[in-house]
């Protein structure tokens, strides 16, 4: 069986019954819909698809119950943040920089109470 790019897909697409992937709106990744039973039968194949960038929707009686995809990279490295500063920025990293960061963190020591669903 072939995916939208025309390549072979192995066991997972056999489980998908030959369905062609639907292109997701974000990041151009392929989205596959699969039943709970088929996901359990070839979980390793399903995870290989996710690692390669696909999004997998697991369904029960044609209703989605789970979506598996790689997490969105949300944090920047320090170097990436510095690279985003405009050339005329007044920001400096001098010997007091670490103390400034520590003071900012200390000023916001309230407990993190995320919602129970996080």
MOVEN-V259718 format. One record per backbone hydrogen bond with DSSP energy under -0.5 kcal/mol. NH is the residue of the N-H (numbers start at 0). CO is the residue of the C=O. E is the energy in kcal/mol with one decimal. If there is no record, write none. Layout:
# MOVEN-V259718
NH/CO/E ; NH/CO/E
This chain:
# MOVEN-V259718
2/6/-1.8 ; 5/2/-2.0 ; 8/0/-0.8 ; 11/8/-0.6 ; 13/9/-1.3 ; 14/10/-1.9 ; 15/11/-1.3 ; 16/13/-1.2 ; 17/12/-1.6 ; 18/15/-1.1 ; 21/30/-1.9 ; 23/28/-2.5 ; 28/25/-1.4 ; 30/21/-2.4 ; 31/54/-2.8 ; 33/56/-2.7 ; 35/58/-1.6 ; 38/34/-2.4 ; 39/35/-2.4 ; 40/36/-2.0 ; 41/37/-1.6 ; 42/39/-0.8 ; 45/41/-2.2 ; 46/42/-2.7 ; 47/43/-1.9 ; 48/44/-1.8 ; 49/45/-2.0 ; 50/46/-2.8 ; 51/47/-1.4 ; 52/49/-1.9 ; 53/48/-2.3 ; 54/29/-3.2 ; 55/67/-2.8 ; 56/31/-3.7 ; 57/55/-0.6 ; 57/65/-2.7 ; 58/33/-3.0 ; 59/62/-2.6 ; 62/59/-1.6 ; 64/57/-3.1 ; 65/57/-1.5 ; 67/55/-3.0 ; 68/66/-0.5 ; 73/71/-0.7 ; 80/76/-2.2 ; 81/77/-2.4 ; 82/78/-2.2 ; 83/79/-1.0 ; 83/80/-0.6 ; 84/81/-1.4 ; 88/85/-2.0 ; 93/91/-0.7 ; 96/93/-1.9 ; 99/95/-2.2 ; 100/96/-2.2 ; 101/97/-2.6 ; 102/98/-2.4 ; 103/99/-2.1 ; 104/100/-2.5 ; 105/101/-2.7 ; 106/102/-1.7 ; 107/104/-1.4 ; 108/105/-0.6 ; 112/110/-0.7 ; 113/111/-0.5 ; 117/114/-1.8
